[in-house]
Structure formats: structure tokens, C-alpha cells
Amino acid sequence: MELHDVWFVLIAVLWTGYFFLEGFDFGVGILTKLLARDRAERRVLINTIGPVWDGNEVWLLTAGGATFAAFPDWYATLFSGFYLPLLAILVCLIVRGVAFEYRAKRPEENWQRNWETAIFWTSLLPAFLWGVAFGNIVRGVKIDQRFEYVGSFWDLLNPYALLGGLVTLTLFTFHGAVFTALKTVGDIRGRARQLALWAGLVAAVLAAGFLLWTQADSGDGKSLIALVVAVLALVGALAANQLGREGWAFSLSGLTIVAAVAMLFLSLFPNVMPSTLNGAWSLTVSNASSSPYTLKIMTWLAVIATPLVVLYQGWTYWVFRKRIGTQHIAEAAH
């Protein structure tokens, strides 16, 4: 296996980790409007992800940085062609971070409600836009012989990509509801399980259509295996959720996301960005990669740094592993 193939796999792993972690993170943000009934319950939801949301975004930074260093042509074409949706995601992530930090800075109800509304929308929009972006990457876009994107913004809003956006939105909402049931006690825990059922059923229908479409369009035997794993994991997550086995439900909903993202990358390889104008103009792992020397240096850095990131983030989740409820929220924080 060549180094550029190795880095394609590593970037796939980084994006998979990001969607697994930020998926429930976005889902909880969406649930602040769909599940919480009052300010105390919204505070409970925010507190379930409060210690970890910024650490989850490390995976996005690492994935973007790795793409820039390992496949600069892919990075350049992607960010020039998808400039508006990626800018929208960036703005949402900035506002979302500010909202988490500023919400409790003042006690006025309007102040806190406005920041909570910001958390909801800046969780919902990226959850949808990431699916649209990756749908277009897998489907292919208009790339010319100079490996430059020559389409328009409206070309990105095609049925396949929009369906991908709905899949990530509903799947992340389900993932967040299962995480909420795992991390809370009391009435909100039971309502989270009920909402997870409905979100999971909607996600199952949409995901089945999207993944089957992907398999029919560009899949092979390996992607078919990933598709089957994703379907079985989602069914298992729904069953575990109904049985009240929140740990299993969360693990299986995470496996659903992992298998679905793996299927997309398996369908994409060896391309990194197919051209719909001419297959010869597609960006691939070979023609879009950095020099072998650059990839070699990056590989050694990744071997040293990646285990450290995984260890400290795992330690964070262990420290903040306990369940919380409205009884743990101080009256002043309401």
C-alpha cells in the first residue's frame, strides 16, 4: 500500500471519528428545542456535552489539516467549489462555541433564550450541510481538466446530496437522543428514549434510500459489507433503545455512523473527488497527493500525536461519565 493510500484511510478515520463524536454533539444541540420543556432541562442537555463539545471539534481540525497537507489539490478544489456551504458551517461552529460560553454569563431570561436558540440552529445547520457536502464529494462534481471546480452553488443542491443532508440530520438527532438517554436521569431520560425511537425510524428510512442509491451508483463488494453493517447496527440500536439498554443503543448508533461513513469512503476510493464532466479529470489519491517525502514526515508525526489525542479525549469522557438531571442544576443557573 502506497503512502497516499494510507493517508486516504487515515483521513477517512478522522472524518469518521468526527461524525461519531460531533454527531451526538449536534444531536443534543438540536434536542434543546425538541426535547427540553424548560430552562432547567435545556441546561441539563447542554451540560451533557459541556465538557466535551470543544474536544470533539479537534477531529474536524485534524481532518482538515491532514487533507490540506496530504492532498493539497483535493483541499484546494474542495474549498473553492464548496466555499459557501463550508463557510456557513464555519460560521455556525464559531457562533455555537460562543453560545456555549456566553449563555450563562448573564441571568436574564432573554439573554439565555437567545443563546439557546443559537445553539439549536448552529447544531441543526451543520448537521444537514455536512451530509450535503459529502453527498456531493461521493457523487462527483463539475471538475475540468485543470482540476478546478467549474459548477455553481446550485449544482450542489441536487437530490442525492440533499438526501444525504437529511440522513446526517436525522441520524445525528437519533445519536444525540440515545446519548441523552445514556447521560441523564428522571423524566427527560424516558422522553429521550421515546424521541430516539421516532428519530431512528425516520433516519432508517432515509439512510436506507441514500445508502442503496450510493451502492447502486458507485459501490462494490466492500461498500456492500459496510452498508449491511450500518443497517444491522441501526436496527440493533433501535431495539436496544426500546429495551432501555442505553449503553448498547449508543454503541450501535455510533457503529451505524462509522459504517455509513466507511461506506462513503469505500465507494469513493481511489478517487477523492470525481469529475462528472470527464472521468479522466477526477482527483484521485495519486494525482492529488503531496510528495512521498511530505507524506513520510506526516506519517511519523501522526504515529506520535494520534495516540495522545485519543488518550486525553478518552480520559475526559471517563471523568465526566456520570448521569445528570434537573436536581443537579443549581437554582441560580436557571
C-alpha positions in Angstrom: 0.0 0.0 0.0 1.4 3.4 -1.0 1.6 6.2 1.5 -1.1 8.2 -0.3 -3.4 5.2 0.2 -2.5 5.1 3.9 -3.4 8.8 4.2 -6.7 8.4 2.5 -7.5 5.8 5.1 -6.3 8.0 7.9 -8.4 10.9 6.7 -11.4 8.6 6.4 -10.8 7.6 10.1 -10.5 11.2 11.2 -13.8 12.1 9.5 -15.5 9.0 10.9 -14.3 10.0 14.4 -15.6 13.5 13.9 -19.0 12.4 12.8 -19.3 9.8 15.6 -18.4 12.4 18.3 -19.8 15.6 16.9 -22.8 13.6 15.7 -24.3 13.2 19.2 -23.0 16.7 20.0 -25.1 18.2 17.2 -27.9 16.0 18.1 -28.0 17.2 21.7 -28.0 20.8 20.5 -31.0 20.1 18.3 -32.8 18.4 21.2 -32.6 21.6 23.2 -35.7 22.7 21.3 -37.3 19.3 20.5 -36.9 17.6 23.9 -36.3 20.1 26.7 -39.5 21.5 28.3 -38.0 24.3 30.4 -34.8 26.2 31.1 -33.6 23.6 33.6 -33.9 20.7 31.1 -32.1 22.8 28.5 -29.4 23.3 31.0 -29.2 19.5 31.6 -28.8 18.9 27.9 -26.1 21.5 27.5 -24.3 20.1 30.5 -24.2 16.6 29.0 -21.9 17.9 26.2 -20.4 20.9 28.0 -17.1 19.2 29.0 -16.6 17.5 25.6 -18.0 19.5 22.7 -14.8 21.5 22.0 -12.7 18.4 22.2 -14.9 16.7 19.6 -14.1 19.5 17.2 -10.4 18.6 17.4 -11.2 15.8 15.0 -12.5 18.3 12.4 -9.4 20.5 12.7 -7.2 17.4 12.3 -9.2 16.1 9.4 -9.0 19.4 7.6 -5.3 19.9 8.4 -4.5 16.3 7.2 -6.4 16.9 4.0 -4.5 20.1 3.3 -1.1 18.5 3.9 -1.6 15.1 2.4 -3.9 16.1 -0.6 -3.4 19.8 -1.3 -5.2 19.6 -4.7 -8.2 17.9 -3.1 -8.3 20.6 -0.4 -8.0 23.4 -2.9 -10.7 22.1 -5.2 -13.0 21.2 -2.3 -12.8 24.6 -0.5 -13.1 26.6 -3.7 -16.0 24.7 -5.0 -17.8 24.3 -1.7 -16.9 27.7 -0.4 -20.4 28.9 0.6 -21.6 25.7 2.4 -18.3 25.3 4.2 -18.3 29.0 5.2 -21.8 28.5 6.6 -20.6 25.6 8.6 -17.6 27.6 9.9 -19.8 30.5 10.9 -22.1 28.1 12.7 -19.3 26.4 14.6 -17.9 29.8 15.7 -21.3 31.1 16.9 -22.1 27.7 18.5 -18.9 27.9 20.6 -19.6 31.5 21.6 -23.2 30.4 22.6 -21.9 27.7 24.9 -19.5 30.1 26.6 -21.8 33.2 26.8 -25.2 31.6 27.7 -24.6 31.6 31.4 -22.7 34.9 31.6 -25.9 36.9 32.4 -29.0 35.7 34.3 -31.7 37.5 32.1 -34.1 35.0 30.5 -34.0 36.7 27.1 -30.2 36.6 27.1 -30.1 32.9 27.8 -33.0 32.0 25.5 -31.3 33.8 22.6 -28.1 31.9 23.0 -30.1 28.6 23.4 -31.8 29.4 20.1 -28.3 30.0 18.6 -27.2 26.6 19.9 -30.2 24.9 18.2 -29.7 26.4 14.8 -25.9 26.2 14.7 -26.3 22.5 15.6 -29.0 21.8 13.0 -27.5 23.6 10.0 -24.0 21.9 10.1 -25.7 18.5 10.7 -27.5 19.0 7.4 -24.8 20.7 5.5 -22.1 18.1 6.2 -24.4 15.5 4.6 -24.9 17.7 1.6 -21.1 18.3 1.2 -20.2 14.6 1.5 -23.0 13.6 -0.8 -21.5 15.8 -3.5 -18.0 14.5 -2.9 -19.1 10.9 -3.4 -21.5 11.7 -6.3 -18.9 13.9 -8.1 -19.0 17.5 -9.2 -18.0 19.5 -12.3 -14.2 19.5 -12.4 -12.4 20.5 -15.5 -9.1 19.3 -16.9 -7.2 21.8 -14.7 -8.8 20.0 -11.6 -10.8 23.1 -10.8 -14.5 23.2 -9.9 -16.5 24.9 -12.6 -20.0 24.3 -11.3 -22.2 26.7 -9.4 -23.6 26.7 -5.9 -26.9 25.5 -7.1 -25.3 22.4 -8.7 -24.5 21.3 -5.1 -28.2 21.2 -4.2 -29.0 18.1 -6.2 -31.4 15.4 -4.9 -28.7 12.9 -3.9 -26.8 15.5 -1.8 -30.0 16.9 -0.2 -31.0 13.4 0.7 -27.5 12.9 2.3 -28.1 16.1 4.3 -31.4 14.7 5.6 -29.7 11.5 6.5 -27.0 13.1 8.6 -29.5 15.4 10.2 -31.9 12.7 11.3 -29.1 10.2 12.2 -27.3 12.8 14.3 -30.6 13.6 16.1 -31.1 9.9 16.8 -27.5 9.6 18.0 -28.0 12.6 20.3 -31.2 11.3 21.7 -29.6 8.0 22.6 -26.7 9.8 24.2 -29.1 12.0 26.2 -30.8 8.8 27.5 -27.4 7.4 28.4 -26.3 10.6 30.3 -29.5 11.7 32.1 -31.8 10.6 34.9 -35.5 11.3 35.5 -38.3 12.2 33.2 -36.0 13.6 30.5 -34.3 10.2 30.2 -37.6 8.4 29.3 -38.7 11.1 26.8 -35.2 11.0 25.2 -35.7 7.2 24.5 -39.2 7.9 23.1 -37.9 10.6 20.8 -34.9 8.4 19.8 -37.4 5.8 18.5 -39.1 8.2 16.2 -35.9 9.9 15.0 -34.3 6.5 14.5 -37.2 5.2 12.4 -37.1 8.3 10.1 -33.3 8.0 9.9 -33.6 4.4 9.0 -35.9 5.1 6.0 -33.8 8.0 4.7 -30.5 6.2 5.3 -31.7 3.0 3.5 -32.6 5.0 0.4 -29.3 7.0 0.5 -27.0 4.1 1.0 -28.8 1.9 -1.5 -28.5 4.8 -4.0 -24.8 5.1 -3.3 -24.3 1.3 -3.6 -26.1 1.2 -7.0 -24.2 4.2 -8.3 -20.6 3.6 -7.2 -20.5 0.7 -4.7 -18.6 -2.6 -4.7 -18.4 -5.6 -2.5 -16.6 -3.8 0.3 -19.0 -1.0 0.4 -21.9 -3.5 0.4 -20.5 -5.1 3.5 -20.3 -1.6 5.2 -23.9 -1.0 4.1 -25.1 -4.2 5.7 -23.3 -3.4 8.9 -24.8 0.1 9.0 -28.3 -1.3 8.6 -27.9 -4.1 11.2 -26.3 -1.7 13.6 -29.2 0.8 13.3 -31.8 -1.9 13.8 -29.9 -3.1 16.8 -29.7 0.4 18.2 -33.5 0.8 17.9 -34.0 -2.5 19.6 -31.6 -1.7 22.4 -33.2 1.7 22.9 -36.6 0.1 23.3 -35.2 -2.3 25.8 -33.7 0.5 27.8 -30.2 -0.6 27.2 -28.8 2.8 26.6 -25.1 1.8 26.5 -25.7 -0.7 23.8 -28.0 1.7 21.9 -25.4 4.4 21.9 -22.6 2.0 20.8 -24.7 0.7 18.0 -25.9 4.1 16.8 -22.2 5.1 16.7 -21.4 1.9 14.8 -24.2 2.9 12.3 -22.4 6.3 11.7 -19.0 4.6 11.4 -20.2 2.0 8.9 -22.1 4.6 6.9 -19.1 6.9 6.6 -16.9 4.0 5.8 -19.2 3.0 3.0 -19.0 6.5 1.5 -15.2 6.4 1.5 -15.1 2.9 0.2 -17.4 4.0 -2.7 -15.1 7.0 -3.3 -11.7 5.3 -3.4 -9.4 5.6 -5.4 -11.0 8.9 -6.2 -11.0 11.7 -3.7 -13.3 14.0 -5.8 -14.8 12.5 -9.0 -15.5 14.7 -12.0 -18.9 14.4 -13.6 -17.6 16.1 -16.8 -14.9 13.5 -17.6 -13.7 10.6 -15.5 -10.1 11.4 -16.6 -10.3 14.8 -14.8 -11.2 13.3 -11.4 -9.0 13.9 -8.5 -7.5 10.7 -7.2 -5.3 9.6 -4.3 -2.3 9.6 -6.7 -2.7 12.8 -8.7 -3.9 15.0 -5.7 -1.4 13.9 -3.1 1.7 15.6 -1.7 5.2 14.3 -2.4 6.3 11.0 -0.8 8.7 12.8 1.5 6.0 15.0 2.8 3.7 12.0 3.4 6.5 10.2 5.2 7.2 13.0 7.6 3.4 13.3 8.3 3.2 9.6 9.0 5.8 9.8 11.7 4.0 12.8 13.3 0.7 11.0 13.1 2.1 7.9 14.8 3.3 10.1 17.7 0.4 12.5 18.1 -2.7 10.4 17.4 -2.5 8.1 20.4 -2.0 11.2 22.7 -5.2 12.8 21.3 -7.2 9.6 21.8 -5.9 9.1 25.3 -6.6 12.6 26.6 -10.0 12.7 25.0 -10.9 9.2 26.4 -9.8 10.4 29.8 -12.2 13.4 29.5 -15.1 11.2 28.8 -14.2 9.0 31.7 -14.0 11.9 34.2 -17.4 13.2 33.1 -19.2 9.8 32.7 -21.9 10.2 35.4 -25.5 10.9 34.6 -27.1 14.2 35.4 -30.7 15.5 35.9 -32.5 18.7 36.8 -31.8 18.0 40.5 -28.1 18.6 39.7 -28.7 22.1 38.3 -28.3 24.9 40.8 -31.3 27.2 41.0 -29.1 30.3 40.2 -28.2 28.6 36.8 -31.9 28.5 35.8 
